[in-house]
Amino acid sequence: MLWCKTLAAGVLLAAAGANAACDWPAWNQFKQHYISDQGRIIDPSDKRQISTSEGQSYGLFFALVADDREAFSQILDWTQNNLAQGSMKSTLPAWLWGHGEDGKWAVLDSNSASDSDLWIAWALLEAGRLWDRPDYDELGQQLLKLIVKEEVVNIPGLGEMLLPGKVGFVKDNGWKLNPSYLPLQLLARFERYGAPWKAMRAPALRLLLETSPKGFVPNWVRWQKDKYWQMQETPALVGSYDAIRTYLWAGMLSDKDPDKARLLTHFQPMVNATVERGAPPEKIDVVSGKLTNDGPVGFSASLLPMLQDNEALYVQRSRVAQNYPGTDAYYSYVLTLFGQGWDQQRFRFTSQGELVHDRGQECAVSH
């Protein structure tokens, strides 16, 4: 009979017919519990019922992987109309929207989040390519130009770099940066559009490697002019809920990416810690290497791409299956869609940053 090797909440789902394509139950459940009919992705853990540009950007990615063109269109429309004043050709999306103290639903913080902007631009460009939608491609290119104009700077001693947002990250000849905001596969996709994307690769790699001296990535780090990375910060530099994405992005790089092997070797201490503990650590002092608590199940899903050649892969797969995120765990759920979706071979990235679009894992024949 035909069956799909799709693990969602620990259950193998049977396919219906000889030519049936495997569904993505986890994405369908995410839509049911986290996305409104208008395309707003809701984080119910916040009493303001917030939506973020991050959530919208991830929703576009998952809709693209699932070949869910209706959801993609709805998410895009809501994002432009509510976060970007009607058009991302001229306005970067505000990062935070929700129910304000005045009782109104509106933008709560108009600053941008550059990682979300990158994912939105990438999703638009790839939707344009895969679905033959020149309008998406044009919007993606216009958004990319806006990102360069408003969020990219040349940092003395470091080079071209993406600021985490339009305002608030430059002070007293110092620049606050976030390693998880720079997936190298996205930079590879943007290189064809010229400066500054190709030039950003080397500074981004320095950010990933030099700010994790023991192989553990910080959430945030500061570069000071003439003094370089400020690693002895008070309080200590911690890697946790932001940083977990850095391991995820690295693990999902194409095997042909020139820097993947180096990154995975450098981040091996995170793998070792996960093997020893049975779960990824929740918080890490990146200078001392001190580990605290076990991370939520989304952390386990995030490490699945890095664990492909490690026996711990099966332990973390089991942890995800047995503790699948529920209806009130937005962030853990999106991490799981990324990590488990990649582990199920629903998508891959090429070394040029393009999506290998499988539209759901193909069904295998079982006798």
C-alpha angles and dihedrals in degrees: 000000000000120000137171121234090219117138112200117160087345097298128121108223120214120227119232105222147010093269098032116136117220114258122223103235094179091058092046090051091048090054091049096051106028110028125072123219088258094056100260114144108216130206102206094185088079114073089222089064089232132197122202135196085241092060092046091050093050090047090056090051094050092045089053092050090048092047086235099155095171093055091045091054093047094048091047094049094049091048095051096042098046107026103029104039091251102311137051089199088079107015131050112226116264108243099224133045130163151105108328129208088257089063095250129123107233148116107308096187121018096196115112131241107219098201089058090047090054093050092048092050091047092049091050093049093048093044087053091052099041099039098034092242110151089181091061091046092051093048091049092052092047091050090049090055090050091051090053091049098047109022109030122084137170106239115205110249094009109053136215109006141169114239114217090243145345097276141017103041103090121071136151095350089310130116124206111214139181119214093203091062094073114066103183093216089062092050089050090054092051097049091088089067094063131231134054100011101072091045090051094063096079096046090046090053090049089052092053097045106033097047093054103059094165095037095266120116123225123226091227135007137179129228114203122200111256090359101065122201115015100215099158095068125156115256094035121262108264131197116206136108098008096037096053088074091061091065089045094053092046093050092050094054117117114267085236093058107117094225103040098092092047092050095047091050091049092049094046092110088068089054091047092050091050092050092049096046099036090234136048114270116254098216132020133186096223095204100046096028092230112160126210130193129328119287123237121268092271088067089058091050090049092058097049093094091052093047098058093115096037129088087226087075090082093048092053093043088055092048090053093047094048096043103035113175114264134212096290102050106082098162096043089048095053091047088052093050089053100043101035092039090056091044089054088053092242090139143003136187123232120224086259090058097253123141119250094216111207096164090221127336112295118247118255126217117247122190 
